Amino acid sequence: MKKQVVYILFFIGFIGFSQQNPVTVTADTTSIKIGEQIQFKISVNETNNVIFPKLKLDSLGKVEVVETLPTDTLKNSLEKKYLLTSFDSGSYVIPQQEILISNKKYVTDSLLINVATVKVDTTKQGLYEIKSIKSEPKTFDDYKHLWWILIPVLLLIAGILYVIFRKKKEKIIPKVHIAPIQEAMQRLVELDGKKLLQQNKIKIYYSELTDIVRTYIEKDIKIPALESTTNELIETITDFNESSKLGISKATIQQLKQVLQSADLVKFAKSKPIVEEIKNDRTIIEHILKDTEGAVHKKRVQEAEATQDQAFEIAVEEPKKKSNLKKYLLIFAAFFIIIIGVAGYFGYKFLKKNVLGDTTSEMMDSNKQWYKATYGHPPITIETPEILKIESVQLPDNGVTSVGDFSSYSYKSLISNFYVIVSTIHFLSEVDNFNLDGGVQGSIKSMEAKMNTTFTNIQQEPILIDGNEGRKVLMDYTLENPVTKKMENNKLTMLLFANTKGMQQVFVSYPEKEASAKQVSERIINSVSINN
């Protein structure tokens, strides 16, 4: 009997040892007063292939992360430390945290934190009357608004003098030309941002989707598409494609016909397609736009080459005009007055929103609206101070055979030298065993060559977002400020995710001297989600 007890104890001890959790959590204290900090530490008895996820806090959202400290590497373990605090009294539970070790999940214990209020003894602490409000001393910023009163007055005086001494001339307002393909792609991004599918506004969604492709066809191919029925439009495109040898594939025209017919059923027959069909139609429209634009561009290049020689033959040299210094000075003065007049008319806010951008302090203002949207293929969702604008990107010749779709979106604030760039790449064929570390090194070298700078203090760590493994890289670099023309120290945060079908990247760059820029960057980075 004694021997059996020994065997049982040995067996229980063996089970306990074999099930020992390599992940533990500790805290320097579990009881604090409002505003005090707790050092929350996750320890892992491994050093290889360890991924710490985003820290989960209490369900009430009363506990906040003050700072996330870098991962410490010990002899045979890793330690991840967080500084936590709370400004609401009560008891809060920090839930279990999931840690990945060699692609295997381990769960930590939960932790109870008690937050107490600060007691004030009014019998010992004297009470005083509320002090009156004191006005702050005046600074230069308090008088900046007077410039926007002075500028219109000066412009009015300049305009009166110009009218007196010069005859009125018809003002030619230059029109800003936007390529039809860029306008169509931007409208697709804006359509995604409206979230009409989530609001079950299928009819409105299809109306805007078909209007985008019809508008593009009418502007770029010069075919009356907006007022034509589906059959009339398809017949016109087919005839024009054959007569002009435009080169649009029959498959593309057939896909356009199917999407327009589906839209007609939704708008006029009250058809209700499923969400997957709607998303597929949206993807087809994007491919139709790209394929059609490629055919139109190729045709125009051929026409330009064919007519180049003829253009040189019929060119006639114009006779030289006599120099008139006074005339050119007046034209320059009129042009300068128009520019200043436009700035004064639209005001500082217009220039700030469309040219200069917001400061990082304004981005973090509680009244500032941020925009959460999904970009690219494969899709990536991110929250930014403004909706990112699509950029035209030219792929290198050696990347065309492997890349099916490359999209880039950006937001730039010149006044703060703050940049956000999101890029996505869809592979034509699946890529096995994508090397994330190699992708990081390749991106760093490419950016160094393009920006003509060198990155220093490079810190790289593995991350896990929505079950997708990636890399987070922090870097420092020095570059000339485009506004001040002075060299500035900047910080860059890069996220890189990849799988067999594609790759997603996020870049956030900001000047080191901006106090609130780090908060803006962290908010953007923490909002990223992967929708593979």
C-alpha positions as CSV (number, residue, x, y, z in Angstrom):
1,M,0.0,0.0,0.0
2,K,2.8,2.4,0.9
3,K,4.5,1.6,-2.4
4,Q,1.2,2.4,-4.3
5,V,0.9,5.7,-2.6
6,V,4.5,6.6,-3.7
7,Y,3.6,5.6,-7.3
8,I,0.5,7.8,-7.2
9,L,2.4,10.8,-5.8
10,F,5.1,10.3,-8.4
11,F,2.5,10.1,-11.1
12,I,0.7,13.3,-9.9
13,G,4.0,15.1,-9.6
14,F,4.9,14.1,-13.1
15,I,1.6,15.4,-14.5
16,G,2.1,18.7,-12.6
17,F,5.6,19.0,-14.0
18,S,4.5,18.2,-17.6
19,Q,1.7,20.7,-17.5
20,Q,3.8,23.6,-16.1
21,N,2.8,26.8,-17.8
22,P,5.9,28.6,-19.4
23,V,4.0,31.9,-19.2
24,T,3.4,33.9,-16.0
25,V,2.2,37.4,-15.0
26,T,3.3,39.5,-12.0
27,A,2.8,43.0,-10.8
28,D,4.8,45.1,-8.4
29,T,1.5,45.9,-6.6
30,T,-2.2,45.1,-7.0
31,S,-3.5,48.0,-4.8
32,I,-3.0,51.6,-5.8
33,K,-4.6,55.0,-5.4
34,I,-6.1,56.9,-8.3
35,G,-3.4,58.1,-10.7
36,E,-0.7,55.8,-9.4
37,Q,1.1,53.3,-11.7
38,I,1.4,49.5,-11.7
39,Q,4.3,47.7,-13.4
40,F,2.6,44.7,-15.1
41,K,5.1,42.1,-16.3
42,I,4.6,39.0,-18.6
43,S,7.4,36.4,-18.3
44,V,8.1,33.7,-20.8
45,N,10.5,30.8,-20.2
46,E,11.5,30.8,-23.9
47,T,13.6,33.1,-26.1
48,N,12.8,31.9,-29.6
49,N,9.7,32.3,-31.7
50,V,7.8,34.3,-29.0
51,I,5.1,36.8,-30.0
52,F,3.5,39.1,-27.5
53,P,0.0,40.2,-28.6
54,K,-1.7,43.6,-27.9
55,L,-2.4,43.8,-24.2
56,K,-6.0,43.1,-23.2
57,L,-7.3,45.4,-20.4
58,D,-10.4,45.2,-18.2
59,S,-13.8,45.0,-19.8
60,L,-14.9,48.3,-18.4
61,G,-12.1,50.2,-20.0
62,K,-11.1,51.8,-16.7
63,V,-7.4,50.7,-16.7
64,E,-5.1,52.5,-19.1
65,V,-1.7,51.8,-20.6
66,V,0.7,54.6,-19.7
67,E,3.7,53.1,-21.6
68,T,4.7,49.8,-23.2
69,L,8.4,49.1,-22.4
70,P,10.7,47.2,-24.8
71,T,11.0,43.5,-24.4
72,D,13.9,42.4,-22.1
73,T,15.9,39.4,-23.0
74,L,17.3,37.4,-20.1
75,K,19.5,34.3,-20.1
76,N,16.7,31.8,-20.8
77,S,13.5,33.9,-20.8
78,L,11.8,37.1,-22.1
79,E,10.1,39.8,-20.1
80,K,7.5,42.3,-21.4
81,K,6.6,45.1,-19.1
82,Y,3.7,47.6,-19.2
83,L,3.0,50.6,-17.0
84,L,-0.7,50.8,-16.1
85,T,-2.9,53.3,-14.2
86,S,-6.5,54.1,-13.5
87,F,-8.4,57.2,-12.6
88,D,-11.6,55.5,-11.4
89,S,-11.8,53.8,-8.0
90,G,-12.9,50.1,-7.9
91,S,-11.7,46.6,-8.5
92,Y,-10.8,45.6,-12.1
93,V,-9.7,42.3,-13.6
94,I,-6.9,42.3,-16.2
95,P,-8.0,39.3,-18.3
96,Q,-5.8,36.4,-19.4
97,Q,-3.3,37.2,-22.1
98,E,-2.5,34.9,-25.0
99,I,1.2,34.4,-25.9
100,L,2.4,32.6,-29.0
101,I,5.4,30.3,-28.5
102,S,6.4,28.5,-31.7
103,N,2.9,29.0,-33.1
104,K,1.4,27.4,-30.0
105,K,-0.9,29.5,-27.7
106,Y,-0.3,29.8,-24.0
107,V,-2.6,31.6,-21.6
108,T,-1.6,33.6,-18.5
109,D,-3.5,34.0,-15.3
110,S,-5.8,36.9,-14.8
111,L,-4.9,39.7,-12.3
112,L,-7.2,41.6,-9.9
113,I,-6.3,45.3,-9.4
114,N,-7.8,47.4,-6.6
115,V,-7.9,51.2,-7.1
116,A,-8.7,53.4,-4.1
117,T,-9.7,57.0,-3.8
118,V,-7.5,59.6,-2.1
119,K,-9.1,60.5,1.2
120,V,-9.1,64.2,2.2
121,D,-9.5,65.2,5.8
122,T,-11.3,68.5,5.7
123,T,-10.8,69.0,9.5
124,K,-7.1,69.3,9.0
125,Q,-7.0,70.6,5.4
126,G,-8.2,74.2,5.3
127,L,-10.8,75.4,2.8
128,Y,-10.2,78.6,0.8
129,E,-12.3,80.8,-1.5
130,I,-12.2,80.2,-5.2
131,K,-9.7,82.5,-6.8
132,S,-10.8,84.8,-9.6
133,I,-9.8,84.1,-13.2
134,K,-6.5,85.7,-14.2
135,S,-6.0,86.7,-17.8
136,E,-3.0,85.3,-19.7
137,P,-0.4,87.8,-21.1
138,K,-0.8,88.6,-24.7
139,T,1.4,86.9,-27.3
140,F,1.9,87.2,-31.0
141,D,-0.6,84.4,-31.7
142,D,-3.4,86.4,-30.2
143,Y,-3.0,89.0,-33.0
144,K,-2.6,86.5,-35.9
145,H,-6.3,86.7,-36.8
146,L,-5.8,90.5,-37.6
147,W,-3.7,89.5,-40.6
148,W,-6.8,88.0,-42.2
149,I,-8.5,91.4,-41.9
150,L,-5.5,93.4,-43.1
151,I,-4.9,91.2,-46.1
152,P,-8.4,91.7,-47.7
153,V,-8.0,95.5,-47.1
154,L,-4.7,95.6,-48.8
155,L,-6.1,93.5,-51.6
156,L,-9.0,95.8,-52.0
157,I,-6.7,98.8,-52.3
158,A,-4.5,97.0,-54.8
159,G,-7.5,96.0,-56.8
160,I,-8.8,99.6,-57.0
161,L,-5.4,100.8,-58.1
162,Y,-5.2,98.1,-60.7
163,V,-8.6,98.9,-62.1
164,I,-7.7,102.6,-62.3
165,F,-4.4,102.2,-64.1
166,R,-5.2,99.2,-66.2
167,K,-8.0,98.2,-68.4
168,K,-10.1,95.2,-67.3
169,K,-9.0,92.0,-68.8
170,E,-10.9,88.7,-68.8
171,K,-9.5,86.5,-66.1
172,I,-8.6,83.0,-67.1
173,I,-9.0,80.6,-64.3
174,P,-6.9,77.5,-64.9
175,K,-8.8,74.2,-64.6
176,V,-7.2,71.5,-62.6
177,H,-7.3,68.3,-64.7
178,I,-7.7,65.0,-62.9
179,A,-7.2,61.8,-64.8
180,P,-10.4,59.9,-65.2
181,I,-8.9,56.7,-63.8
182,Q,-7.7,58.5,-60.7
183,E,-11.1,60.1,-60.2
184,A,-12.8,56.7,-60.6
185,M,-10.4,55.0,-58.1
186,Q,-10.8,57.8,-55.6
187,R,-14.6,57.5,-55.9
188,L,-14.4,53.7,-55.2
189,V,-12.4,54.4,-52.0
190,E,-15.0,57.0,-50.9
191,L,-17.8,54.5,-51.7
192,D,-16.2,51.9,-49.4
193,G,-16.0,54.6,-46.7
194,K,-19.7,55.3,-46.8
195,K,-20.5,51.7,-45.6
196,L,-23.7,51.5,-47.6
197,L,-23.7,47.6,-47.4
198,Q,-23.7,47.7,-43.6
199,Q,-26.7,50.0,-43.8
200,N,-28.5,47.6,-46.2
201,K,-28.7,50.4,-48.9
202,I,-28.0,48.0,-51.7
203,K,-29.8,50.0,-54.4
204,I,-27.9,53.2,-53.6
205,Y,-24.6,51.2,-53.6
206,Y,-25.2,49.8,-57.0
207,S,-26.3,53.1,-58.4
208,E,-23.1,54.8,-57.3
209,L,-21.0,51.8,-58.4
210,T,-22.4,51.8,-61.9
211,D,-22.2,55.6,-62.1
212,I,-18.5,55.4,-61.4
213,V,-17.7,53.1,-64.3
214,R,-20.2,54.9,-66.6
215,T,-18.6,58.3,-65.8
216,Y,-15.1,56.9,-66.5
217,I,-16.1,55.4,-69.8
218,E,-17.7,58.7,-70.9
219,K,-14.7,60.8,-69.9
220,D,-11.9,58.6,-71.1
221,I,-13.3,56.7,-74.1
222,K,-15.7,59.6,-75.1
223,I,-18.7,57.3,-75.3
224,P,-22.2,58.5,-74.1
225,A,-22.5,56.1,-71.2
226,L,-24.5,58.0,-68.6
227,E,-27.7,58.3,-70.6
228,S,-27.5,54.9,-72.4
229,T,-29.2,51.7,-71.3
230,T,-27.1,48.6,-70.5
231,N,-27.6,47.0,-73.9
232,E,-27.0,50.3,-75.8
233,L,-23.8,50.9,-73.9
234,I,-22.4,47.4,-74.4
235,E,-23.3,47.5,-78.1
236,T,-21.6,51.0,-78.5
237,I,-18.4,49.8,-76.6
238,T,-18.2,46.7,-78.8
239,D,-18.6,48.6,-82.0
240,F,-16.1,51.3,-81.0
241,N,-13.6,48.8,-79.7
242,E,-13.6,47.0,-83.1
243,S,-13.6,50.1,-85.3
244,S,-10.9,51.9,-83.4
245,K,-8.9,48.8,-82.5
246,L,-8.8,50.0,-78.9
247,G,-7.8,46.6,-77.6
248,I,-10.4,46.1,-74.7
249,S,-10.7,42.3,-74.2
250,K,-14.0,40.6,-74.8
251,A,-13.9,39.1,-71.3
252,T,-13.7,42.7,-69.8
253,I,-16.8,43.8,-71.9
254,Q,-18.7,40.6,-70.8
255,Q,-17.9,41.3,-67.2
256,L,-19.1,44.9,-67.5
257,K,-22.3,43.6,-69.1
258,Q,-22.9,41.2,-66.2
259,V,-22.3,43.8,-63.5
260,L,-24.6,46.4,-65.2
261,Q,-27.3,43.8,-65.6
262,S,-27.0,42.8,-61.9
263,A,-27.3,46.5,-61.0
264,D,-30.4,46.9,-63.2
265,L,-32.1,43.9,-61.4
266,V,-31.3,45.5,-58.1
267,K,-32.6,49.0,-59.1
268,F,-35.7,48.0,-61.1
269,A,-36.6,44.4,-60.2
270,K,-35.9,44.7,-56.4
271,S,-33.3,41.9,-56.6
272,K,-31.3,41.3,-53.4
273,P,-27.9,39.7,-54.0
274,I,-25.8,38.4,-51.1
275,V,-22.9,40.3,-49.7
276,E,-20.3,38.1,-51.4
277,E,-21.8,38.8,-54.8
278,I,-21.9,42.5,-54.1
279,K,-18.2,42.6,-53.0
280,N,-17.3,40.5,-56.1
281,D,-19.1,43.0,-58.4
282,R,-17.1,45.8,-56.7
283,T,-13.9,44.0,-57.3
284,I,-14.9,43.3,-61.0
285,I,-15.6,47.0,-61.5
286,E,-12.1,47.9,-60.2
287,H,-10.5,45.4,-62.6
288,I,-12.6,46.7,-65.5
289,L,-11.4,50.2,-64.8
290,K,-7.7,49.2,-64.7
291,D,-8.0,46.9,-67.9
292,T,-9.8,49.6,-69.8
293,E,-7.4,52.4,-68.8
294,G,-4.5,50.2,-69.8
295,A,-6.0,49.7,-73.3
296,V,-6.8,53.4,-73.7
297,H,-3.3,54.4,-72.6
298,K,-1.6,52.0,-75.0
299,K,-3.7,53.2,-77.9
300,R,-2.9,56.9,-77.2
301,V,0.9,56.1,-77.0
302,Q,0.6,54.5,-80.4
303,E,-1.3,57.4,-81.9
304,A,1.3,59.9,-80.4
305,E,4.2,58.0,-82.0
306,A,2.4,57.8,-85.4
307,T,1.7,61.6,-85.5
308,Q,5.0,62.7,-84.1
309,D,6.8,63.1,-87.4
310,Q,3.9,64.9,-89.0
311,A,3.8,67.4,-86.1
312,F,7.4,68.3,-86.7
313,E,6.8,68.8,-90.4
314,I,3.9,71.3,-90.0
315,A,5.4,73.2,-87.1
316,V,5.9,76.8,-88.0
317,E,8.2,79.1,-86.2
318,E,6.4,82.1,-84.8
319,P,8.0,85.5,-85.3
320,K,9.7,87.0,-82.3
321,K,7.8,89.6,-80.4
322,K,9.2,92.8,-79.2
323,S,10.2,92.9,-75.5
324,N,7.8,94.9,-73.4
325,L,9.1,95.1,-69.8
326,K,6.3,97.2,-68.6
327,K,3.7,94.7,-69.8
328,Y,5.4,91.7,-68.2
329,L,5.7,93.6,-64.9
330,L,2.0,94.4,-64.9
331,I,1.2,90.8,-65.7
332,F,3.4,89.6,-62.9
333,A,1.7,92.1,-60.5
334,A,-1.7,91.0,-61.6
335,F,-0.9,87.3,-61.2
336,F,0.6,88.0,-57.7
337,I,-2.6,89.9,-56.7
338,I,-4.8,87.1,-57.9
339,I,-2.9,84.5,-55.8
340,I,-3.0,86.6,-52.7
341,G,-6.7,87.4,-53.4
342,V,-7.5,83.7,-53.6
343,A,-5.7,83.1,-50.3
344,G,-7.6,85.9,-48.6
345,Y,-11.0,84.9,-50.1
346,F,-10.9,81.2,-49.2
347,G,-9.2,82.0,-45.9
348,Y,-6.6,80.3,-43.8
349,K,-8.8,77.2,-43.0
350,F,-9.1,76.3,-46.7
351,L,-5.4,76.6,-47.3
352,K,-4.7,74.7,-44.1
353,K,-7.0,71.8,-44.9
354,N,-6.1,71.4,-48.6
355,V,-2.4,72.4,-48.6
356,L,-0.8,72.7,-45.2
357,G,-2.7,70.1,-43.2
358,D,-3.3,69.9,-39.5
359,T,-0.7,70.1,-36.7
360,T,-0.3,67.0,-34.6
361,S,-1.8,68.8,-31.7
362,E,-4.9,69.6,-33.8
363,M,-5.1,65.9,-34.8
364,M,-5.3,64.8,-31.2
365,D,-8.0,67.4,-30.3
366,S,-11.1,65.8,-28.8
367,N,-13.3,67.6,-31.4
368,K,-11.3,66.4,-34.4
369,Q,-13.0,63.7,-36.4
370,W,-11.0,60.7,-37.5
371,Y,-11.9,58.4,-40.3
372,K,-11.7,54.6,-40.2
373,A,-11.6,53.0,-43.7
374,T,-10.4,49.9,-45.5
375,Y,-7.8,50.2,-48.3
376,G,-6.2,48.0,-51.0
377,H,-6.2,44.4,-51.9
378,P,-5.5,42.4,-49.7
379,P,-7.5,44.8,-47.6
380,I,-6.2,46.6,-44.5
381,T,-8.3,48.8,-42.1
382,I,-6.8,51.8,-40.4
383,E,-8.0,55.0,-38.6
384,T,-6.4,58.3,-39.7
385,P,-7.0,62.0,-39.2
386,E,-8.1,62.3,-42.9
387,I,-9.2,59.9,-45.6
388,L,-6.1,58.6,-47.4
389,K,-5.9,59.5,-51.0
390,I,-4.9,57.0,-53.7
391,E,-1.5,57.6,-55.4
392,S,-0.5,56.7,-58.9
393,V,2.3,54.1,-58.7
394,Q,4.4,52.8,-61.6
395,L,5.6,49.3,-61.1
396,P,9.2,48.4,-62.1
397,D,9.6,46.1,-65.1
398,N,10.9,43.2,-63.1
399,G,7.8,43.3,-60.7
400,V,5.0,43.1,-63.3
401,T,5.2,39.4,-63.8
402,S,4.7,38.6,-60.1
403,V,2.5,41.4,-58.8
404,G,-1.2,41.4,-59.8
405,D,-2.2,44.6,-58.0
406,F,-0.3,47.3,-56.2
407,S,-2.1,50.1,-54.4
408,S,-0.7,53.0,-52.4
409,Y,-2.7,55.5,-50.3
410,S,-1.3,58.5,-48.3
411,Y,-2.0,61.5,-46.1
412,K,0.6,64.3,-45.8
413,S,0.6,67.3,-43.4
414,L,3.2,69.8,-44.6
415,I,2.8,72.0,-41.6
416,S,3.9,69.2,-39.2
417,N,6.0,67.2,-41.7
418,F,3.7,64.2,-40.8
419,Y,3.1,61.3,-43.3
420,V,0.9,58.2,-43.3
421,I,1.3,55.7,-46.2
422,V,-0.5,52.4,-46.7
423,S,0.5,50.1,-49.5
424,T,-0.9,46.7,-50.5
425,I,0.5,44.1,-53.0
426,H,-1.5,41.2,-54.4
427,F,0.5,38.3,-55.8
428,L,-0.5,36.7,-59.1
429,S,0.5,33.3,-57.7
430,E,0.8,32.1,-54.1
431,V,4.2,32.6,-52.5
432,D,5.3,29.9,-50.1
433,N,7.3,30.6,-46.9
434,F,7.4,34.4,-47.2
435,N,10.4,35.7,-45.2
436,L,9.1,38.6,-43.0
437,D,12.6,39.5,-41.8
438,G,13.9,39.6,-45.4
439,G,10.9,41.7,-46.4
440,V,11.7,44.2,-43.7
441,Q,15.4,44.5,-44.7
442,G,14.3,44.9,-48.4
443,S,11.9,47.7,-47.5
444,I,14.5,49.5,-45.4
445,K,17.1,49.4,-48.2
446,S,14.5,50.5,-50.8
447,M,13.4,53.5,-48.7
448,E,17.0,54.5,-47.9
449,A,17.8,54.6,-51.6
450,K,14.6,56.5,-52.5
451,M,14.8,59.0,-49.6
452,N,18.6,59.4,-49.9
453,T,19.0,58.8,-46.1
454,T,20.2,56.2,-43.6
455,F,18.1,54.7,-40.9
456,T,19.5,54.3,-37.4
457,N,18.4,52.9,-34.1
458,I,16.4,50.2,-35.9
459,Q,14.3,48.2,-33.4
460,Q,12.3,45.2,-34.8
461,E,9.8,43.0,-33.0
462,P,7.2,40.4,-34.0
463,I,3.5,41.3,-33.7
464,L,0.2,39.5,-34.1
465,I,-2.9,41.3,-35.2
466,D,-6.2,39.5,-35.9
467,G,-4.3,36.2,-36.1
468,N,-1.8,37.6,-38.7
469,E,1.9,37.5,-37.9
470,G,3.9,40.5,-38.9
471,R,6.8,42.8,-38.0
472,K,6.9,46.2,-36.3
473,V,10.0,48.3,-36.9
474,L,10.9,51.6,-35.2
475,M,13.7,53.7,-36.9
476,D,15.3,57.1,-36.8
477,Y,16.5,59.2,-39.8
478,T,17.5,62.7,-40.8
479,L,15.9,64.5,-43.7
480,E,15.4,68.0,-45.0
481,N,12.0,69.6,-44.1
482,P,10.3,70.5,-47.4
483,V,8.8,73.7,-45.8
484,T,11.7,75.1,-43.7
485,K,14.5,73.6,-45.8
486,K,16.3,72.6,-42.6
487,M,17.6,69.2,-41.7
488,E,15.4,67.5,-39.0
489,N,15.5,64.3,-37.0
490,N,12.5,62.1,-37.7
491,K,11.0,58.8,-36.5
492,L,9.5,56.2,-38.7
493,T,7.2,53.3,-37.7
494,M,6.7,50.5,-40.2
495,L,4.3,47.5,-40.0
496,L,4.7,44.7,-42.4
497,F,2.3,41.7,-42.9
498,A,2.5,39.0,-45.6
499,N,1.0,35.7,-46.5
500,T,0.9,33.4,-49.5
501,K,-1.5,35.8,-51.4
502,G,-0.2,39.3,-50.7
503,M,1.6,41.8,-48.5
504,Q,0.4,44.9,-46.5
505,Q,2.6,47.7,-45.2
506,V,1.9,50.8,-43.0
507,F,4.4,53.7,-42.7
508,V,4.0,56.6,-40.2
509,S,6.7,59.3,-40.2
510,Y,6.9,62.3,-37.9
511,P,9.5,64.8,-36.6
512,E,11.2,63.9,-33.3
513,K,10.6,67.4,-31.8
514,E,6.8,67.2,-32.1
515,A,5.5,66.4,-28.6
516,S,2.1,65.1,-29.7
517,A,3.3,63.4,-32.9
518,K,4.1,60.2,-31.0
519,Q,0.6,60.0,-29.7
520,V,-0.9,60.4,-33.2
521,S,1.5,57.8,-34.5
522,E,0.6,55.3,-31.8
523,R,-3.2,55.9,-32.3
524,I,-2.8,55.1,-36.0
525,I,-0.6,52.1,-35.5
526,N,-2.9,50.7,-32.8
527,S,-6.0,51.0,-35.0
528,V,-4.6,48.7,-37.7
529,S,-6.6,45.5,-38.4
530,I,-6.0,42.9,-41.1
531,N,-9.0,41.7,-43.1
532,N,-7.6,38.7,-44.9
